[in-house]
Each structure stands twice: as structure tokens, then as C-alpha cells.
Amino acid sequence: MALVTGAMSVAPSFAKDIKIGVLMPRTGRYAETGLSVVRGIEMVVKNTNDAGGIKSLGGGKINLVIADNGSDPTKTSLEARRLMSEEKVSFILGPYSTPEAQAFMPVADRYQVGGVGLQTTLIPTTPYFSTISISAEGFGKAYADAVKWLISKGAKINTVAITYANNDYGQVVSKTAAAALTAQGVKVLESIPVEPSVKDMTPIVLRVKSLAPDAVISVVYFQDGVLLHKARFNLDYTVPIWLGGSAGFSDDKLWGALGKEVAEKTLTSSFGLAFYSADGKLPGLKDALQKGTAAYPDKVIDQSFMFGVQAARFLVRALENAGTDDPVKVNAAFRGLKFKASDPAIVLPIIPGDVHYAENGTLAGTSAIFVQWKDGAKHTVYPEAVASAKPIIEGVK
């Protein structure tokens, strides 16, 4: 008999390999993010296989079947169906974004094959989908909490403007943040939608500038964030305290994508909602960072990579607990995961303590962090309990 982290299972007399799907954007708007996620997954799988595979399956190896959804919800649905019905995978790591997850869930429900959304912020509508990220409502509350903290530090914030990605994720974040800010006595001047296909953020920045808010909250993806910061720089508009996220303010590739001149002007005094920062103190994070740097010396180890690592480490634990490749049982084991604080499987700083999956498939026990940039590196500034640096706040000495 082999004891496997809270579950007893009989190891088979022969190794049984497990086929796992990976459904990520490798082309299209979110390709750069998807490719980084896949690298994180592949590293964990290689380390696991090299260390003897899944012990509860007699040392069975994890075989990945990687599919490209092209950053498109329709293709997500088609590829999910192929992975489940033709490839016969036991579980799927992915998809990445909220719109993709909305297309994925009906397919998962039909075929009863589980999946996990990496940076999806919705509440799952099927028992065959789970998430790792903070919910959209959690994002909105986190922005309001950060504003409250900034005010406590002396920042003069009476008015706020919000810009948001015009999809379900952005709409919920904006609505939740606006309600929480209003309850705190902060006036929300306007909530401005930004279409996901935006090519130039100059009109958005001009609209914000005309409102003259004390602070701005921008809910943006990576590419939108690059466009936003370039527009801010070109218009020389960096006066308000600017908060935003996640990838568009805190992705580790952002400084390089903007270039030093633009980044120094726009990022050093901004507050980025983040899932990961290399200055985090978790043992699992330090281990993943060391292994990632060794495995990919020519790549930036960013938060997308760490999301891939986190999802894969969760899956390895679930497979050990399940002791089978049956999709229904693997999904049940994933939904049944529980971790104590500082478990070596945990790499994301948004998981600071004990964590488990709630009945609705969301991860209970997560909390946002905020970072600021200096000389191309991120530093956690909030919450202060996990901070590695003091915040730079416009107008506050």
C-alpha cells in the first residue's frame, strides 16, 4: 500500500501512462502568454516523469497533447471536443482566458472531462471546470482595498476613473470596484469600456485625462497594457495614481516590451495587481524560479509561466490522489485538492495560506498582491505583510 497525501491507493503492478490535454493560445492575440504557460507545464511534467512518474499509477508517465486555440473561443470549443472525444485525455490544463473558458465549459460538461482555467475569473457553471485565479469580483474588491490602503498612506484620492476590457471579466471587475469605491466614499467619475480588439489606447487616455481623476484603475490584458502605457507616455499623462492589472501592469515581460524610457515614466509609480513576483517568499516559488531559469535560460520567467507551473503541480497531486486515469475520478480528485500554507506545490504568492477548492470550483484562500517596478524588476508593496519594498505614492513623501 502507498500513502499519497491524504489518500490511500494501491499502485498498479504495471506503469499506466496518463494522457493530459493542454489547451492554450499558441497563436493569436494571447500567444505570448500561452507559450509561456506551456513552458511552465512542460517543465513540471518533465520533472515529474524524470522523478519516476505518478507513483499511484506504478510510475506511469504524463503524456501531454498540446492544442492551440488561437486565442479564439470558437476554436477553444472545437479543440476541447477533439481532445476529449478523439485524443481521450484524462484532464485538460486550460484554457487561459474567461471568454475561452465560457466556450470550454459546455464541452467539458458534455464529455465529463475536467479542465482548469488559469487566468479565468468567472465562477464555473459545471462541476467539470475549476479555476486558479482570483474571481472577477475578487479583482474588483482588491482594487478598492488598494485605494483604501493608499488613502491611509496619505494619498489624496477623492475621485477615480475606471477603464476596463469590454467582456464579462472586465465588466464584473469594473462594476464590483465601482460599488466598493462608492461605499468607501470615493466618487467614480466614469467607467470606460475598451474593446478587446483595440489597436490604439490614445482615445481612452484622452477621455481619462478630460475627467481629471485623482486615480485611475485600468483592467487590461498584456497587449492592451502595452498600448495603454505607450499612449500615456506619448501624451505625457502620468499625473494620477494609476492602478491596473493584471498582465498589462505586472507581466514580467512588460518592462522590456515598453523599453526603458517608456517603462520608467509609466510603471515606476503605478500599482500593478499581480499573481506572481520573483521576490515572493514561498518555498515552492523559489524552487520553480530556480528550475525555470535553468530550463529556459533565454526566456523571461513570468507570471504566465508560473501559472503553468501551478496548474501542473496541482494536477500531479490530483493524479497521485486519484490513482487512475479515469477522467471523472481525476476531476473529482482535482476538485478535492487541499494544501497547507507553504506546501512545496504552491508557487503563486496569491496563495499565502491554507487553500482548498470550494464547492463551486473556485480556489478558496487566494488574495491579490500589488507590485511596483524599479529598474526593470517588480517589488511587492501591498499587502504590507508580504511586501519587499515601500510604495512610491505620487504626492506623498
ChimeraX attribute file (.defattr): number of C-alpha atoms within 10 A of each C-alpha:
attribute: neighborCount
match mode: 1-to-1
recipient: residues
	/A:1	8
	/A:2	11
	/A:3	14
	/A:4	18
	/A:5	13
	/A:6	8
	/A:7	12
	/A:8	15
	/A:9	17
	/A:10	14
	/A:11	20
	/A:12	15
	/A:13	9
	/A:14	10
	/A:15	16
	/A:16	21
	/A:17	17
	/A:18	21
	/A:19	18
	/A:20	23
	/A:21	24
	/A:22	27
	/A:23	28
	/A:24	31
	/A:25	29
	/A:26	21
	/A:27	16
	/A:28	13
	/A:29	17
	/A:30	20
	/A:31	17
	/A:32	16
	/A:33	24
	/A:34	27
	/A:35	19
	/A:36	24
	/A:37	31
	/A:38	24
	/A:39	21
	/A:40	28
	/A:41	23
	/A:42	18
	/A:43	20
	/A:44	22
	/A:45	22
	/A:46	14
	/A:47	12
	/A:48	19
	/A:49	16
	/A:50	10
	/A:51	12
	/A:52	12
	/A:53	23
	/A:54	25
	/A:55	24
	/A:56	24
	/A:57	24
	/A:58	18
	/A:59	20
	/A:60	19
	/A:61	22
	/A:62	19
	/A:63	16
	/A:64	17
	/A:65	15
	/A:66	17
	/A:67	18
	/A:68	21
	/A:69	27
	/A:70	20
	/A:71	22
	/A:72	19
	/A:73	19
	/A:74	15
	/A:75	17
	/A:76	28
	/A:77	21
	/A:78	14
	/A:79	23
	/A:80	31
	/A:81	20
	/A:82	14
	/A:83	23
	/A:84	23
	/A:85	12
	/A:86	9
	/A:87	14
	/A:88	17
	/A:89	24
	/A:90	24
	/A:91	31
	/A:92	28
	/A:93	24
	/A:94	32
	/A:95	32
	/A:96	28
	/A:97	23
	/A:98	22
	/A:99	20
	/A:100	24
	/A:101	27
	/A:102	20
	/A:103	19
	/A:104	26
	/A:105	24
	/A:106	18
	/A:107	21
	/A:108	22
	/A:109	15
	/A:110	12
	/A:111	16
	/A:112	20
	/A:113	28
	/A:114	29
	/A:115	28
	/A:116	31
	/A:117	27
	/A:118	25
	/A:119	22
	/A:120	25
	/A:121	27
	/A:122	23
	/A:123	17
	/A:124	20
	/A:125	14
	/A:126	17
	/A:127	19
	/A:128	26
	/A:129	29
	/A:130	30
	/A:131	27
	/A:132	24
	/A:133	25
	/A:134	25
	/A:135	21
	/A:136	24
	/A:137	20
	/A:138	19
	/A:139	26
	/A:140	24
	/A:141	22
	/A:142	22
	/A:143	29
	/A:144	23
	/A:145	18
	/A:146	19
	/A:147	24
	/A:148	17
	/A:149	15
	/A:150	18
	/A:151	13
	/A:152	10
	/A:153	13
	/A:154	13
	/A:155	19
	/A:156	16
	/A:157	18
	/A:158	16
	/A:159	19
	/A:160	26
	/A:161	24
	/A:162	25
	/A:163	23
	/A:164	25
	/A:165	22
	/A:166	18
	/A:167	14
	/A:168	15
	/A:169	21
	/A:170	25
	/A:171	21
	/A:172	21
	/A:173	24
	/A:174	28
	/A:175	18
	/A:176	21
	/A:177	25
	/A:178	26
	/A:179	16
	/A:180	17
	/A:181	23
	/A:182	15
	/A:183	11
	/A:184	14
	/A:185	11
	/A:186	18
	/A:187	18
	/A:188	19
	/A:189	16
	/A:190	16
	/A:191	19
	/A:192	18
	/A:193	18
	/A:194	19
	/A:195	12
	/A:196	15
	/A:197	11
	/A:198	11
	/A:199	11
	/A:200	14
	/A:201	18
	/A:202	17
	/A:203	11
	/A:204	17
	/A:205	18
	/A:206	14
	/A:207	14
	/A:208	23
	/A:209	18
	/A:210	9
	/A:211	14
	/A:212	15
	/A:213	21
	/A:214	17
	/A:215	21
	/A:216	25
	/A:217	25
	/A:218	28
	/A:219	30
	/A:220	24
	/A:221	23
	/A:222	22
	/A:223	20
	/A:224	24
	/A:225	24
	/A:226	22
	/A:227	19
	/A:228	24
	/A:229	25
	/A:230	21
	/A:231	21
	/A:232	21
	/A:233	17
	/A:234	11
	/A:235	13
	/A:236	11
	/A:237	16
	/A:238	17
	/A:239	16
	/A:240	20
	/A:241	22
	/A:242	23
	/A:243	25
	/A:244	25
	/A:245	24
	/A:246	23
	/A:247	27
	/A:248	25
	/A:249	33
	/A:250	30
	/A:251	26
	/A:252	22
	/A:253	19
	/A:254	21
	/A:255	24
	/A:256	12
	/A:257	13
	/A:258	18
	/A:259	12
	/A:260	14
	/A:261	10
	/A:262	19
	/A:263	22
	/A:264	17
	/A:265	17
	/A:266	25
	/A:267	26
	/A:268	20
	/A:269	22
	/A:270	25
	/A:271	28
	/A:272	31
	/A:273	27
	/A:274	26
	/A:275	29
	/A:276	28
	/A:277	24
	/A:278	19
	/A:279	17
	/A:280	20
	/A:281	17
	/A:282	20
	/A:283	15
	/A:284	19
	/A:285	25
	/A:286	16
	/A:287	13
	/A:288	23
	/A:289	19
	/A:290	12
	/A:291	16
	/A:292	22
	/A:293	13
	/A:294	10
	/A:295	13
	/A:296	13
	/A:297	10
	/A:298	8
	/A:299	13
	/A:300	15
	/A:301	23
	/A:302	24
	/A:303	25
	/A:304	26
	/A:305	25
	/A:306	26
	/A:307	26
	/A:308	27
	/A:309	29
	/A:310	24
	/A:311	24
	/A:312	24
	/A:313	21
	/A:314	19
	/A:315	24
	/A:316	19
	/A:317	18
	/A:318	24
	/A:319	27
	/A:320	23
	/A:321	26
	/A:322	25
	/A:323	24
	/A:324	23
	/A:325	20
	/A:326	15
	/A:327	23
	/A:328	18
	/A:329	20
	/A:330	23
	/A:331	27
	/A:332	16
	/A:333	20
	/A:334	27
	/A:335	25
	/A:336	16
	/A:337	19
	/A:338	19
	/A:339	17
	/A:340	14
	/A:341	12
	/A:342	18
	/A:343	15
	/A:344	16
	/A:345	22
	/A:346	26
	/A:347	28
	/A:348	25
	/A:349	25
	/A:350	20
	/A:351	25
	/A:352	20
	/A:353	15
	/A:354	14
	/A:355	18
	/A:356	17
	/A:357	19
	/A:358	15
	/A:359	13
	/A:360	16
	/A:361	22
	/A:362	24
	/A:363	21
	/A:364	17
	/A:365	15
	/A:366	22
	/A:367	18
	/A:368	24
	/A:369	23
	/A:370	30
	/A:371	30
	/A:372	26
	/A:373	25
	/A:374	14
	/A:375	10
	/A:376	18
	/A:377	15
	/A:378	25
	/A:379	21
	/A:380	28
	/A:381	21
	/A:382	23
	/A:383	16
	/A:384	14
	/A:385	8
	/A:386	15
	/A:387	18
	/A:388	17
	/A:389	15
	/A:390	12
	/A:391	23
	/A:392	15
	/A:393	18
	/A:394	16
	/A:395	11
	/A:396	11
	/A:397	8
